[in-house]
Every structure is written in C-alpha cells, then in structure tokens.
Amino acid sequence: MNEKRKNARADISLTARWPGSATNHDVRISDLSENGVYIDTLADVAVGEALAIKILLPGGDWFEPKAVVVHHTRFGFGLRFVDLDEKQLSQIRQLLRITNQMDHPTPKE
C-alpha cells in the first residue's frame, strides 16, 4: 500500500461528535495529523461528505474544524481538514507536540 500521508501522525485518543451523526453519541479519534484525523466508528458516511466535526481537546475546549471524508472502512473513516485558519493550525500543532512529548519523554540525567 502506498503511503499518501505528507505529515506525521500521532496516536491519540480524543472524543469527537458531529451534528447529524447517526450514532447519536460521541466517537473516538485514534490518530491525528495537521491534515486530518481517523475516527473509530461504525457510522455510515460517504467519501466526499463534508462534516462539521467537533473534537474535545484535553483542556476541555472544543476544536471545530471543517473536514471532508477521504476514506471509509468497516471500522471508521478518515477526515481531511479543510480551510483551517492559523489559530486552528496552531491548536493542532500544539496538540501534536504534547502528544509526541508524552510518547517520547526527555530522559532524566
């Protein structure tokens, strides 16, 4: 399988939801990059569908990027973020830094 991802991804566990979700409950994000996320859910979405996703950040704030479904599997789907502003991009980068620091802590001397 060809690797199409341009940005590094971080394994993560965040809560997400979107209006009109057939599941009518929160779903789990299992990885994140500057370009998008993968959502673990059995919900039925269509490739190309635009979603107004809401992602609960660790500090309790909601991050609300516009996103488009880019692939769908039996167990979830991938979203590509669209039209991110600088503040949203900064929020994603900060979350990626925090996640990477937790995965690769600096050794103590």
Phi, psi and omega per residue, in radians:
M1 nan 2.287 3.112
N2 -1.283 2.397 3.082
E3 -1.519 1.991 -3.077
K4 -1.723 -0.135 -3.060
R5 -1.266 2.366 -3.131
K6 -1.712 -0.427 -3.097
N7 -2.003 2.613 3.084
A8 -1.099 2.582 3.127
R9 -1.967 2.692 3.109
A10 -2.121 2.285 2.987
D11 -1.185 2.309 -3.024
I12 -2.699 2.836 3.047
S13 -2.340 1.833 3.136
L14 -2.249 2.712 3.079
T15 -1.594 2.458 3.098
A16 -2.440 2.828 3.027
R17 -2.712 2.830 3.055
W18 -2.580 2.553 3.134
P19 -1.058 2.385 3.104
G20 1.468 0.084 3.126
S21 -1.013 2.217 -3.136
A22 -1.118 -0.457 -3.124
T23 -1.309 -0.385 3.123
N24 0.952 0.547 3.064
H25 -2.704 3.049 -3.136
D26 -1.205 2.617 3.087
V27 -2.149 2.988 -3.060
R28 -1.938 2.328 2.982
I29 -1.637 2.256 -3.099
S30 -1.876 -0.269 2.970
D31 -2.697 2.805 -2.976
L32 -2.520 2.503 2.946
S33 -2.449 3.113 3.076
E34 -1.121 -0.406 -3.072
N35 -1.638 -0.356 -3.087
G36 3.028 -2.928 -3.084
V37 -2.461 2.849 2.959
Y38 -1.986 2.288 -3.111
I39 -1.955 2.190 3.091
D40 -1.482 1.921 3.126
T41 -2.940 2.707 3.060
L42 -1.633 0.087 -3.126
A43 -1.038 2.559 -3.134
D44 -1.613 2.016 3.060
V45 -2.252 2.848 -3.129
A46 -1.949 2.437 3.051
V47 -1.017 2.313 -3.094
G48 1.653 -0.223 3.141
E49 -1.189 2.338 3.074
A50 -1.520 2.337 3.129
L51 -2.192 2.440 3.000
A52 -1.697 1.426 -3.052
I53 -1.390 2.591 3.038
K54 -2.122 2.184 -3.109
I55 -2.021 2.201 3.135
L56 -1.443 2.019 -3.138
L57 -1.414 2.760 -3.101
P58 -0.954 -0.537 3.138
G59 -1.384 -0.071 3.107
G60 1.768 -0.111 3.094
D61 -1.450 2.710 3.075
W62 -1.709 2.307 3.063
F63 -1.800 2.194 -2.987
E64 -2.194 1.266 3.111
P65 -1.430 2.733 2.942
K66 -1.415 2.527 -3.090
A67 -2.626 2.765 3.125
V68 -2.222 2.406 3.097
V69 -1.233 2.161 -3.125
V70 -1.890 -0.381 3.003
H71 -2.764 2.722 -3.072
H72 -2.408 2.338 3.060
T73 -2.137 -3.128 3.118
R74 -1.129 -0.479 -3.016
F75 -1.959 0.136 3.118
G76 2.862 -2.941 -3.134
F77 -2.665 2.728 3.097
G78 -1.768 2.431 3.095
L79 -2.053 2.447 3.003
R80 -1.871 2.242 3.083
F81 -1.220 2.531 3.081
V82 -2.286 2.549 3.049
D83 0.975 0.720 3.079
L84 -1.215 2.409 3.018
D85 -1.577 3.051 -3.073
E86 -1.073 -0.668 3.131
K87 -1.107 -0.776 3.133
Q88 -1.122 -0.752 3.116
L89 -1.096 -0.697 3.094
S90 -1.100 -0.711 3.111
Q91 -1.084 -0.752 3.127
I92 -1.121 -0.799 -3.129
R93 -1.068 -0.714 3.115
Q94 -1.116 -0.763 3.116
L95 -1.095 -0.705 3.089
L96 -1.112 -0.731 3.114
R97 -1.069 -0.819 -3.137
I98 -1.057 -0.800 -3.128
T99 -1.097 -0.776 3.136
N100 -1.147 -0.628 3.094
Q101 -1.151 -0.637 3.113
M102 -1.219 -0.620 3.135
D103 -1.324 -0.491 -3.088
H104 -2.334 1.250 -3.100
P105 -1.127 2.612 3.089
T106 -1.242 2.250 -3.129
P107 -1.155 2.511 3.105
K108 -1.471 2.518 3.141
E109 -1.518 nan nan
